[in-house]
Amino acid sequence: MKKNLKYYKLFFTFFLCIQISYTQNSFKEVTICWDQSSSMITRNLQLDFEYLDEYFTNNPNMKVKLLLFGIDIQEQHLQVSNGNWGQLKDVLSSITYDGASIFSNLNDKINDDKEVLVFTDGNRLFKKDFLFLPDNSILINSNIYHNLKNLQRTALRNNSSFVNFANSSDAKGISKESSFKSKDSKNNLKGIVYIDTKPSPNLSVGLKGSLQSVITAADGSFNINAQVGDSLVVTNSSGKILKIVPVEFIKYTKILLESSLIALDEVTVVEEKESIEYVSNGYNTYNKDGIGYKIETIESDEIAAVETSAGDVVRNKISGVNVATQNSSGVEGGLAQTEIRGRHSINMDSNAMIVVDGIPINRSSVNDVINVNFIDPGNIEKVSVLKGLAATNIWGSAGANGVILITTKTGNTSSSSKMITEDKALLKNNVYDINSEFIDQESSYTKAFRASKSLSDAYDAYKTLKNADSANNMLYLDAFSFFKEKDVNLALVILSNLWENNPENVEVLKLLSLAFTSIDYYDLAAILNDEIINIVPKDVNAHLSQALVFKEQGKPKLTYKKLDVMLNGNSSIYSNGISKTLNREIKNLVFTNKSDLVGLSIDSKHLNSLKYKVRMVFEWNFPGAEFELQFVNPKNRYYNWKHTNEENKDRLINEINNEFRLEEFEFNGDEANGKWIVNAVSLQDLKSNKGLPLVLKATIYRDYGYPEQKKEQVFVYFTNYNEKKNLLNINVD
C-alpha cells in the first residue's frame, strides 16, 4: 500500500511538472492591427513599443497575426518566445507610412479572433467607416493628430478599452473629420456658381434675410453655413441680385447664371427698334445674335486712306489679334503672320488662315511666309475675324488658329461660292499628319521617377518629394501614373493620399472614382460612389458607376435593378443624357448574365444583344469641361468631336445642371477595319481648379456583344491648356 502511495506521488509530481512546463511554453494568439497610413508618420513609436514591451512581458509566448492596414491589408505571422519580440519590432520599425486607411477592411480579418490590439489614430475617410472589434479588444493611440471621438465611440461600441498616450493638456485630439452637428444647427454648404458653362469668381452668395455672405473663389466655389429651407441670394459687385436659389441639399449645390441676362442688366436700352445684323463665316450668312459665337468685323468706312497694306487694315483694331510688322522687303510679316489670341494650334505654326472672296490662301508656316501684298486695302469692302473653334470648324485644321475673311469690292460672289461648293471636301483638310509631334509636357515629378535606377529608388524619390510637398495633388497623380504599370498596389496606396487630404471634396472623389475603376479596384470605387451620391444625390455618373461596380462584384441582379430604375425615370436623377448608354448596358448585362437574372421582369427590347467591333465610352471629371476627341480612321482621315462651349453650349449647360459627364462611340462594319488612332486635346482653363487636372477615362470594349467580349481602360489627365495626348491606337478587324 505504501509502495503504491509512493508510486502515485511520483506520478502526480511528474504530471504536475509536465503541466507546468506545458503551461509555460504554450502559445496564445493575438492579432495586432497596425495603422500604416500617412497620418501615422507623426506617431510616437517609442510609446507604442513601450506598450508592446510590457504586453509581451506579461504574455511571453504568443503567436502573432500582424495586420498592416491602410487602403489595403498586408498579413504576416510571427512568433514571440519567452518575451522576445525582436522580430516583430524589426518589422514595425521598418514600415513606410503612406496612403489612407479604411478600418472596415479589417472586420472580416478579425471577426473570429479572441484578442486584438489596434494601434491607430482613428482618422478615417468617411463617417460610415466602422470598425467592429471582438469584446475586450484594446485601441492604442500615440499620435497627437487623432480622431478622439471616433476612437472613443469605437471602444464604447465594441466593449473595448482605449489607451490614449496623446491625451494630455498639450496634446488634444485633432481630427480631419468634422464633428457631428445637431439637427437644428446650420451646416456647411459647398457650391459653385457658373455663368453659362464657366465657373465665376467674385460674386457674392448670401442667405436671404441674413447679413451672412461669402465671395466666390477663382474656381467659382463657395462655402456658406445654411440648411434646407434657406434661400441663397447671388449678387454682383454692384449689389444687383442675379438669382435667388432655394437650398434643397445640404452638402453641395450648383448655381447657373445666364450671361445674356446678366449683360442685359448692365446696359441701358436707348432705342426700342430692333436691328438685325448679319455676318458671314465664309460659307453662309447668319443673324449675328443667333449664330452662337463671335465674329468681329471691320467695315470699309473704318479703313483709312493712309493704310497701305491689308495688315494695316486689321492691326490694332480687333482685340486679341496681333498683326506682325513688315520688314524692309515688304514680304515677311504683315497679315500673313497674324496671331489670334486663344488659338488652338497643337504645334508651333500659329498663323491665322486668310480667305479672300471665299478662296483660301495657302497659310504661312514658320519657314514659309506667304506674300499677301497683292491685297489692295483700297479694294477691301469688309474684313471679318473668326476666333472660335466653332466658327472655324468648317475650315478644318487650316483654320484652327483663326480665320481672317476678306471681302473685296470687285470680288465675284457667285463664282467664289461655286468654287467653295465644288472644293468643300478639300477645304476640310482633314488628312492626319502621322508624324505630328506631341509636345512633351512631362512633369518634374515624373522626370524624377524615370531617372531612378530601380523601382525602389523611384519610390524613395517619391517619398522625398512627398515630405517636401505633401499638399500637391499632382505629385500623387504623377506617381500613380508612373507606378500603376509596375506595382498597382503601390500606385493605389500613393493615390489614396489624395483621398485622405480631401475626404469631402467631391471633385477629388470624382477623379478618384475614375482612377480606381481604371485599375479594377471596384470595392474602393463603390465606397467613393456612395460618398459622391451622399454629397451630390443627383450625380448621374456616380449612380451609373455604382451599377457597373455591382456587375464587376458579381451582383448582376442588383446591377439590373439599378440600371432599370435609372432608365425608366423612377429615380430622382436625370438620365436622359445617357439613355443610349443605359440601354446598351442593360442589353449587354442580359446577354452576359441571362442565367443569373432569372425571376426578374426584363423588357423584351433588352433581350436582343447589340454587337459592335469596338465600343468606346468616355467619362470626365469636371461638368462642362472643354476638350476635343480626335478619331483618325484607317484611311488617315480624322474627325474631331468637340466638347466646347462655342460648339455645343446647350449640352454643356445641360451637363452642369443635371450632373452627367459621359459620351460614347462605336466602330462597326467592314469600313471600320484597320488601324484607328484616338487623341484628345484639353481646352479647359485649369488655372481655377485648385490644382486638379482634367481627367478622361476611356473604357474600350472589343467584340462588344459577342462571347469573346473584352474590356480595357485608359486613364489620362491634362494639366495645361491645349495639351494633346494619344489615348490609344487600336486595330479593328
HUKA-V359410 format. One record per pair of residues at least 4 apart in sequence whose ideal C-beta (glycine too) atoms are under 7 Angstrom apart, sorted by the first residue. I is the first residue (numbers start at 0). GAP is how many residues later the second one is. D is the distance in Angstrom with one decimal. If there is no record, write none. Layout:
i=(I,I)
gap=(GAP,GAP)
d=(D,D)
//
This chain:
i=(0,1,2,3,4,5,6,7,8,9,10,11,12,13,14,15,16,17,18,19,20,21,24,25,26,26,26,26,27,27,28,28,28,29,29,29,29,30,30,30,30,30,30,31,31,31,32,32,32,32,32,32,32,32,33,33,33,33,33,34,34,34,34,34,34,35,35,35,35,35,35,36,36,36,36,36,36,37,37,37,37,37,38,38,38,38,38,39,39,39,40,41,41,41,42,42,42,43,43,43,44,45,46,46,46,47,47,47,47,48,48,49,50,50,50,51,51,52,53,54,55,55,55,55,55,56,59,59,60,60,60,61,62,63,63,63,63,64,64,65,65,65,65,66,66,66,66,67,67,67,68,68,68,68,69,69,69,69,70,70,70,70,70,70,70,71,71,72,72,72,75,77,77,79,79,79,84,85,86,87,88,89,95,97,97,98,98,98,98,99,99,99,99,99,101,101,102,102,102,103,103,103,105,105,106,106,106,109,109,109,112,113,115,115,115,116,116,117,117,117,118,119,119,120,120,120,120,120,121,121,121,121,121,121,122,122,122,122,122,123,123,123,123,124,124,124,124,125,125,125,130,131,132,132,132,134,135,135,136,136,137,137,137,138,138,138,138,138,138,139,140,140,140,140,140,141,141,142,143,143,143,144,145,145,145,145,146,146,146,146,147,147,147,148,148,149,149,150,150,151,151,152,153,154,154,154,165,166,175,180,180,185,185,185,186,186,186,186,187,187,188,188,188,188,188,189,189,189,189,190,190,190,190,190,190,191,191,191,191,192,192,192,192,192,192,192,192,192,193,193,193,193,193,193,193,193,193,194,194,194,194,195,195,195,195,195,196,196,196,196,196,196,198,198,198,199,199,200,200,200,200,201,201,201,202,202,202,203,203,203,204,204,204,204,204,204,204,205,205,205,205,206,206,206,206,206,207,207,207,211,211,213,213,213,215,215,215,216,216,217,218,218,218,225,225,225,226,226,227,227,227,228,229,230,230,230,230,231,231,231,232,232,233,233,233,233,234,234,234,234,235,235,239,241,241,242,242,244,246,248,248,250,250,251,251,251,253,255,255,255,256,257,258,259,260,261,262,275,276,277,277,277,277,278,278,278,278,278,278,279,279,279,279,280,280,280,280,281,281,281,281,281,282,282,285,285,286,287,291,291,292,292,292,292,293,293,294,294,294,295,295,296,296,296,297,297,297,297,297,297,297,298,299,299,299,302,302,302,302,306,306,306,307,307,308,308,308,308,309,309,309,309,309,309,309,310,310,310,310,310,311,312,312,312,313,313,313,313,313,313,313,314,317,319,319,319,319,320,320,320,321,321,322,322,322,323,323,323,323,324,325,325,325,325,326,326,329,330,330,331,332,333,334,334,334,335,335,335,335,335,336,336,336,337,337,337,338,338,338,338,339,339,339,339,339,341,342,342,342,343,343,343,343,344,344,344,344,345,345,345,346,347,348,348,349,350,350,350,351,351,351,351,352,352,352,352,352,352,352,353,353,353,353,354,354,354,354,354,355,355,355,355,356,356,356,356,357,357,357,357,358,358,359,359,360,360,361,362,363,363,363,374,378,378,378,379,379,380,380,380,381,382,382,383,384,384,385,385,385,385,385,386,386,387,387,388,388,388,388,388,389,389,389,391,391,391,391,392,394,394,394,395,395,395,395,396,396,397,398,406,410,411,412,413,414,415,416,417,418,419,419,422,429,429,430,430,431,431,431,431,433,437,437,437,440,440,441,441,442,442,442,443,444,444,444,444,444,444,445,445,445,446,447,447,448,448,448,448,448,451,451,451,452,454,454,454,455,456,457,457,458,458,459,460,461,461,461,462,463,464,464,465,465,468,470,471,472,472,472,472,473,473,473,474,475,475,475,475,475,476,476,476,477,478,478,479,479,479,479,479,482,482,482,482,483,483,483,486,487,487,488,489,490,490,491,491,491,494,494,495,496,497,497,497,498,498,501,504,505,505,505,505,506,506,506,507,507,508,508,508,508,509,509,509,510,510,510,510,511,511,512,512,512,512,512,512,513,513,513,513,513,513,514,515,515,515,515,516,516,516,517,517,517,520,521,521,521,521,523,524,524,524,525,525,525,526,527,528,528,528,528,528,529,530,531,531,531,532,532,532,532,535,536,537,537,537,537,538,538,539,539,539,539,539,539,539,539,539,540,540,540,540,540,541,542,542,542,543,543,543,544,545,545,546,546,546,547,548,549,549,549,549,550,550,550,554,555,555,555,555,555,556,556,556,556,557,558,558,559,559,559,559,559,560,561,562,562,562,562,562,563,563,564,564,565,565,565,565,566,566,566,566,566,570,573,573,574,574,576,576,576,576,577,577,577,578,579,580,580,580,580,581,582,583,583,584,585,585,586,586,586,586,586,587,587,587,588,589,589,589,589,589,590,590,592,596,601,601,608,609,610,610,610,611,611,611,611,611,612,612,612,612,612,613,613,613,613,613,613,613,614,614,614,614,615,615,615,615,616,616,616,617,617,617,617,617,617,618,618,618,619,619,619,619,619,620,620,621,621,622,622,622,622,623,623,623,624,624,625,625,625,625,625,626,626,626,626,626,626,626,627,627,627,627,627,627,627,628,628,628,629,629,629,630,630,630,630,631,631,631,631,632,632,633,633,633,633,641,641,642,643,643,644,644,647,648,649,650,651,652,653,654,654,666,666,666,667,671,672,672,673,674,674,675,675,676,676,677,677,678,678,678,678,679,679,679,680,680,680,681,681,681,681,681,682,682,683,683,683,684,685,685,685,685,692,692,692,693,693,694,695,696,696,696,697,697,697,697,698,698,699,699,699,700,700,701,702,702,702,703,704,713,713,715,715,717,717,718)
gap=(4,4,4,4,4,4,4,4,4,4,4,4,4,4,4,4,4,4,4,4,4,4,36,35,34,35,36,52,31,34,34,85,86,32,34,85,87,34,36,79,82,84,85,32,34,85,34,36,73,77,83,84,85,86,32,33,34,58,85,5,34,66,84,85,86,4,32,33,34,59,61,33,60,62,63,64,463,59,60,61,459,462,82,84,104,106,461,57,81,103,56,101,102,103,5,99,100,4,98,121,4,4,4,95,118,4,71,92,94,4,40,4,4,89,112,4,33,4,4,4,4,6,24,27,29,26,22,23,19,20,21,18,16,14,15,16,24,10,12,10,12,22,25,6,8,39,42,5,6,27,4,32,36,37,29,30,31,423,28,29,30,31,421,422,425,417,420,32,33,36,15,9,10,4,5,8,4,4,4,4,4,4,367,395,396,394,395,397,398,25,396,397,399,400,23,27,21,26,28,25,26,27,4,25,4,24,25,6,23,24,21,20,17,18,21,21,23,19,21,22,21,19,21,20,22,24,25,26,19,24,25,28,29,32,23,24,52,53,54,5,23,26,53,4,374,375,378,377,401,405,23,26,4,25,27,24,23,24,21,23,22,23,25,12,15,16,21,23,24,23,5,10,23,24,25,23,24,23,22,27,30,29,5,20,27,29,4,26,28,30,4,25,27,4,30,4,27,4,11,4,10,4,4,5,6,7,5,4,327,4,6,39,40,41,38,39,40,63,35,37,35,37,58,61,64,31,33,61,62,30,31,61,62,63,64,7,28,29,62,7,10,12,23,27,29,41,62,64,4,5,6,26,60,61,62,63,462,5,62,64,67,62,63,449,453,457,427,448,452,455,456,459,20,21,489,16,20,15,16,17,19,13,14,35,13,31,33,9,11,31,8,9,11,17,19,27,29,4,6,7,27,5,17,19,23,25,23,25,36,12,13,8,9,10,4,5,6,4,5,470,469,470,471,4,6,21,20,23,19,20,22,18,17,13,14,15,16,13,15,23,8,11,8,9,21,23,4,5,6,7,4,6,25,15,20,12,14,10,6,4,288,283,284,254,283,284,402,397,400,401,5,4,4,4,4,4,4,11,11,7,8,9,10,7,9,12,16,18,105,4,5,104,125,14,105,110,113,73,76,113,121,123,111,137,4,5,4,7,98,357,95,97,98,353,93,94,89,91,96,22,89,85,86,87,4,5,15,16,19,84,85,83,80,81,82,4,10,74,77,5,6,70,4,69,17,25,64,68,4,25,62,65,67,70,96,4,12,15,23,24,65,64,67,70,4,7,9,21,24,69,90,8,67,20,21,22,67,17,19,64,16,17,11,12,15,9,10,13,14,8,4,6,7,8,5,6,43,38,40,37,4,38,19,37,69,15,28,33,34,36,14,27,32,13,14,66,4,11,12,13,12,45,47,61,62,45,7,58,59,45,56,339,378,4,5,55,56,335,376,378,89,18,16,17,51,12,13,50,49,50,51,52,7,10,42,45,46,48,50,7,18,50,52,4,5,48,50,51,5,19,50,52,50,51,54,59,58,59,61,62,57,60,38,67,9,11,8,35,4,5,6,31,29,30,31,26,28,26,27,28,25,21,23,21,17,19,5,6,16,17,19,4,15,4,258,4,253,255,257,258,254,256,257,7,8,10,11,254,4,8,32,31,32,33,34,32,33,31,4,4,5,4,4,4,4,4,4,4,4,4,7,4,207,208,205,206,200,204,205,206,202,286,287,288,279,282,4,5,4,31,35,4,4,20,29,30,33,34,4,32,36,4,13,17,9,12,13,30,33,5,6,9,4,4,31,32,4,4,4,24,4,31,4,4,4,17,32,4,4,4,10,4,9,6,30,219,4,25,218,219,4,217,245,4,4,18,19,21,22,4,216,240,4,4,15,4,11,14,15,35,4,7,8,11,4,7,35,4,4,31,4,4,4,28,4,27,29,17,20,4,4,4,10,14,4,13,6,4,4,26,29,30,4,114,185,4,184,4,19,22,23,4,22,111,4,110,181,184,4,16,4,12,15,16,19,32,4,105,107,181,183,201,200,5,8,9,12,5,8,28,179,195,197,4,4,27,30,31,4,4,20,24,4,20,23,4,4,4,13,16,17,20,4,4,4,7,10,4,6,9,10,123,35,34,35,36,121,4,120,4,33,34,35,37,38,118,119,120,4,78,119,120,121,4,4,23,30,4,22,34,4,4,16,12,15,16,4,4,5,8,9,12,5,8,38,4,4,33,37,40,41,4,39,40,43,4,4,30,4,26,29,37,40,4,4,4,19,22,23,26,4,22,5,6,5,7,9,16,8,12,15,16,19,4,84,86,4,7,77,78,81,83,4,82,84,4,4,4,36,81,83,4,4,4,26,4,4,20,4,19,21,22,23,4,21,117,4,4,7,12,16,17,18,114,4,5,4,5,96,95,93,94,95,54,55,56,92,93,54,55,59,90,119,52,53,86,87,88,116,118,49,51,86,89,48,49,82,84,45,47,82,11,44,45,46,78,80,42,43,78,5,41,74,75,76,73,74,62,72,32,33,36,38,28,31,32,59,69,17,18,19,57,58,16,53,54,55,56,57,67,12,13,14,15,52,53,55,12,49,51,8,10,49,7,8,45,47,4,6,44,45,4,43,39,40,41,42,5,6,5,4,39,4,7,4,4,4,4,4,4,4,5,6,5,9,65,4,60,59,60,58,54,56,54,56,49,52,49,50,45,46,47,48,16,45,47,41,42,43,12,36,39,40,41,38,39,10,34,37,36,7,8,33,35,24,25,26,23,24,22,20,16,17,18,15,16,29,30,12,14,12,28,30,8,10,8,5,6,7,5,4,13,14,9,11,5,7,4)
d=(6.4,6.3,6.5,6.5,6.5,6.5,6.3,6.1,6.3,6.3,6.2,6.2,6.5,6.6,6.2,6.3,6.1,6.1,6.2,6.2,6.1,5.8,6.4,6.6,4.8,6.2,4.9,7.0,6.4,5.6,4.8,6.9,6.8,5.2,5.8,4.7,6.6,4.5,6.5,5.5,4.5,6.9,4.7,6.0,5.2,5.0,4.7,5.9,5.8,6.9,6.7,7.0,4.3,6.9,6.6,7.0,5.3,6.4,5.1,5.0,6.3,5.6,6.0,3.8,6.6,6.4,5.1,6.9,5.0,5.1,5.5,4.7,6.6,5.7,5.5,3.8,6.8,5.8,5.6,6.1,5.6,6.0,5.7,4.9,7.0,6.2,6.8,5.0,6.1,6.1,4.2,5.6,6.5,5.9,6.5,4.9,4.5,6.8,4.0,6.2,6.1,6.4,6.7,4.4,4.4,6.6,5.7,6.7,5.1,6.1,6.7,6.6,6.2,5.9,7.0,6.2,6.5,6.5,6.7,6.1,6.4,6.7,5.5,5.0,4.7,5.5,5.2,4.0,6.7,5.8,6.9,4.5,5.8,4.6,6.9,6.1,6.0,6.9,5.9,4.5,6.2,6.9,6.8,5.6,5.7,6.4,5.8,7.0,4.4,6.7,4.8,6.1,6.5,5.8,4.6,6.6,4.9,6.1,4.8,5.4,6.8,6.2,5.9,5.5,4.2,6.5,6.9,5.7,6.9,6.3,6.8,5.5,5.2,6.5,4.6,6.6,5.8,6.4,6.8,6.3,6.0,6.4,7.0,5.4,6.7,3.7,6.7,4.2,5.8,5.6,4.0,6.6,5.1,3.8,6.5,6.0,6.1,5.2,4.0,5.3,6.0,6.7,5.6,6.2,6.3,6.9,5.0,5.3,6.9,6.8,5.9,6.3,5.7,5.7,4.0,5.2,6.5,6.6,5.1,6.9,5.0,6.9,6.6,5.5,3.9,6.4,3.9,6.7,6.6,5.4,3.9,4.3,3.9,7.0,6.7,5.0,6.1,5.8,6.9,4.5,6.6,6.1,6.4,6.1,5.7,6.5,5.0,6.6,6.8,5.5,5.4,6.4,3.9,4.0,5.2,4.7,6.8,6.5,6.3,4.2,6.3,4.7,6.4,5.7,6.3,5.4,6.2,4.7,6.9,4.7,5.0,6.0,5.1,6.6,6.0,4.4,6.2,6.1,4.9,4.7,6.9,4.9,6.5,6.0,4.9,6.8,6.2,6.5,3.8,5.6,6.1,2.9,6.9,6.1,6.8,6.1,6.9,6.5,5.7,6.3,6.2,5.8,6.2,4.7,6.4,3.9,4.3,6.9,6.5,4.5,6.1,3.9,6.3,5.6,6.9,6.9,5.8,4.8,5.8,6.1,5.4,4.4,6.6,6.2,6.5,6.9,5.4,6.9,5.3,7.0,5.7,6.3,4.1,6.2,6.4,5.6,4.6,5.2,5.5,5.1,5.4,6.7,5.1,4.9,6.9,6.2,4.6,6.8,6.3,5.8,6.2,6.2,6.7,7.0,5.0,6.7,5.9,4.4,4.9,5.2,6.7,6.7,5.0,6.7,6.6,6.5,4.1,4.9,6.6,4.2,5.9,6.2,5.1,2.8,5.9,6.3,5.0,5.3,6.1,4.9,6.2,6.2,6.5,6.7,4.8,5.8,6.3,5.1,5.9,4.6,6.4,5.5,6.4,4.8,6.0,5.7,5.6,6.7,6.0,3.2,5.0,5.1,7.0,6.1,5.5,6.8,4.0,5.2,6.6,6.9,6.9,4.9,6.6,5.2,5.2,6.5,5.0,5.0,7.0,4.4,4.0,5.6,5.8,4.5,7.0,5.2,6.8,6.3,5.5,6.7,5.8,6.7,4.5,5.5,6.7,5.4,6.8,4.6,6.3,6.9,6.1,5.4,4.8,4.7,5.9,7.0,5.5,6.1,5.4,6.2,5.1,6.0,6.3,5.6,6.3,6.3,5.9,5.3,6.9,6.2,6.2,6.9,4.2,5.8,4.8,5.0,6.4,6.7,6.3,5.8,6.1,6.9,5.9,6.5,6.6,6.6,6.6,5.9,4.4,5.1,6.6,6.3,6.4,6.1,4.7,6.7,4.4,6.5,6.5,6.9,5.0,6.4,6.7,6.7,6.2,5.7,6.6,5.4,6.3,6.8,6.7,5.2,5.7,6.5,6.6,4.3,6.6,6.9,6.7,6.6,4.4,4.8,4.8,4.8,6.4,6.4,5.4,5.8,6.4,5.0,4.9,6.2,7.0,4.8,5.2,7.0,6.4,6.7,5.7,6.9,4.3,5.8,6.6,5.3,6.5,6.0,5.4,6.1,6.0,3.7,5.4,5.0,6.0,6.7,6.9,5.7,6.6,6.2,7.0,4.5,6.0,4.1,5.8,7.0,6.9,5.7,4.7,6.9,3.8,4.2,6.5,5.1,6.0,5.9,6.7,6.3,5.4,6.4,7.0,5.9,6.9,4.1,5.3,6.2,3.6,6.4,6.8,6.4,5.5,5.9,6.7,4.7,6.9,6.2,4.9,3.9,6.4,3.9,7.0,5.2,5.2,6.8,4.4,4.7,5.2,6.0,6.0,6.8,5.1,4.8,5.3,6.5,6.4,5.2,6.8,6.8,4.4,5.4,4.7,4.9,5.6,5.9,6.1,6.4,4.6,6.4,6.7,5.1,6.9,6.9,5.3,7.0,5.5,6.3,3.4,5.9,5.6,4.2,5.9,5.9,5.2,6.7,6.2,6.1,5.2,5.5,4.8,6.3,6.6,4.8,6.9,5.9,5.3,5.8,5.3,5.8,4.6,6.1,5.2,4.1,6.4,5.3,6.3,5.2,6.0,5.1,4.6,7.0,4.8,4.5,6.4,5.1,6.9,6.7,5.0,6.1,5.1,6.9,6.2,6.6,4.8,6.8,6.3,5.7,3.4,4.8,3.4,6.4,6.8,5.2,6.2,6.6,6.8,6.5,6.2,6.6,5.6,5.8,6.5,4.6,4.7,6.5,4.9,5.3,6.0,6.0,6.1,4.7,6.0,4.8,4.5,6.6,5.5,4.2,6.8,5.7,3.9,5.3,6.2,4.2,6.9,6.8,5.5,6.8,4.2,6.2,6.2,5.7,5.6,6.2,7.0,3.9,4.4,3.7,6.5,6.4,5.1,7.0,3.1,5.6,6.5,6.5,4.3,4.0,5.5,5.5,6.8,4.7,4.5,6.1,6.4,6.1,6.2,6.5,6.5,6.5,6.4,6.4,5.9,6.2,7.0,5.8,5.3,5.3,6.1,6.4,4.5,5.1,6.8,4.6,6.9,5.6,6.8,6.6,5.8,5.7,5.0,5.8,6.9,6.6,5.2,6.4,6.7,6.2,6.9,5.5,4.1,6.8,6.2,4.9,5.9,6.2,4.9,6.8,4.5,6.0,6.8,6.9,4.5,3.8,3.9,5.4,5.1,6.5,5.6,6.6,6.5,6.5,6.6,6.9,6.5,6.9,6.5,6.4,6.1,4.9,6.8,6.5,6.7,6.0,5.7,5.3,6.5,5.9,6.7,6.9,6.5,6.0,4.5,6.1,5.8,6.4,6.7,6.2,6.1,5.7,5.6,5.0,4.9,6.4,6.8,6.1,6.4,5.9,4.7,5.9,4.9,5.5,4.2,6.7,5.4,5.1,4.1,6.3,5.5,3.9,5.8,6.4,6.4,5.5,6.7,6.4,6.3,7.0,6.4,6.9,6.1,6.9,6.0,6.4,6.1,6.2,5.8,6.3,6.4,5.7,4.0,6.7,6.4,6.0,4.8,5.8,6.7,6.7,5.8,6.2,6.9,6.3,5.4,5.5,5.1,6.8,6.3,4.6,6.3,4.9,6.5,5.3,5.9,5.5,6.4,5.4,4.4,6.0,6.7,5.9,6.3,6.2,6.2,5.6,4.4,6.5,5.9,4.4,4.8,4.5,6.6,6.6,4.8,6.6,5.6,4.6,3.8,6.3,6.3,4.7,4.5,5.8,6.4,6.2,6.6,5.3,6.6,6.5,4.8,6.5,6.4,6.3,4.7,5.3,4.2,6.6,6.2,6.6,6.0,5.4,4.1,5.9,6.2,5.1,6.7,6.2,6.9,6.4,4.9,6.7,5.0,6.8,4.6,6.2,5.4,6.3,6.3,6.8,6.1,6.9,5.4,3.8,5.9,6.2,6.1,5.4,6.2,6.3,6.7,6.0,5.7,6.5,6.9,6.6,6.1,6.7,6.8,5.2,4.1,5.0,6.7,6.2,4.2,4.5,4.4,6.7,6.3,4.3,6.5,6.1,6.3,6.2,3.9,4.5,5.9,6.4,6.8,6.2,6.5,6.4,6.2,5.9,5.9,6.8,5.9,5.9,6.0,6.4,6.5,6.2,5.8,5.7,5.1,7.0,6.0,6.8,4.9,5.0,5.5,6.6,4.7,5.7,6.2,6.6,4.3,6.8,6.7,7.0,3.7,6.9,6.1,6.2,6.5,6.9,6.3,4.4,5.9,5.7,5.3,6.4,6.5,6.2,6.7,6.3,5.8,6.4,6.3,6.1,5.8,6.2,6.5,4.9,6.3,5.1,6.9,5.6,5.4,6.1,6.7,6.3,5.7,5.6,6.5,6.1,5.3,6.3,3.8,6.2,5.9,6.5,5.7,6.7,4.4,5.0,6.7,3.8,6.2,4.3,6.8,4.9,4.4,6.5,5.2,5.4,6.0,6.9,5.3,6.5,4.2,6.6,6.9,5.9,6.6,5.6,6.6,4.7,4.3,4.2,6.2,5.1,5.8,5.3,6.8,4.4,4.6,6.8,6.9,5.4,6.7,6.2,5.4,5.9,5.2,4.9,5.1,5.0,6.7,6.2,5.3,7.0,4.4,6.8,6.1,5.2,4.5,6.6,5.8,4.4,5.7,4.5,5.2,5.4,6.4,4.8,6.1,4.1,5.0,5.4,6.0,6.4,5.1,5.6,6.3,6.5,5.2,6.7,5.2,6.9,6.8,4.9,6.5,4.4,6.8,5.4,5.5,5.2,4.2,6.4,5.0,6.6,5.8,6.6,4.5,6.5,3.9,5.4,6.3,6.7,2.6,5.6,6.7,4.0,6.9,6.8,6.7,5.9,5.2,5.8,6.3,6.3,6.2,6.4,6.5,6.1,5.8,5.6,6.1,4.0,6.8,5.2,5.9,5.1,5.6,5.5,6.3,6.6,5.3,5.1,6.0,7.0,5.4,4.6,5.2,6.1,6.8,5.4,6.4,5.8,5.7,5.5,6.5,6.9,4.3,5.1,3.5,6.6,7.0,5.0,6.8,7.0,4.6,7.0,7.0,6.4,6.4,6.4,6.4,6.7,4.0,5.6,4.8,6.5,4.5,4.7,5.4,6.6,6.9,5.2,6.9,4.4,5.6,6.8,6.5,5.2,5.1,6.6,7.0,6.2,5.4,4.7,5.0,5.2,6.6,5.8,6.7,5.4,5.7,5.3,6.3,4.7,6.9,6.8)
//
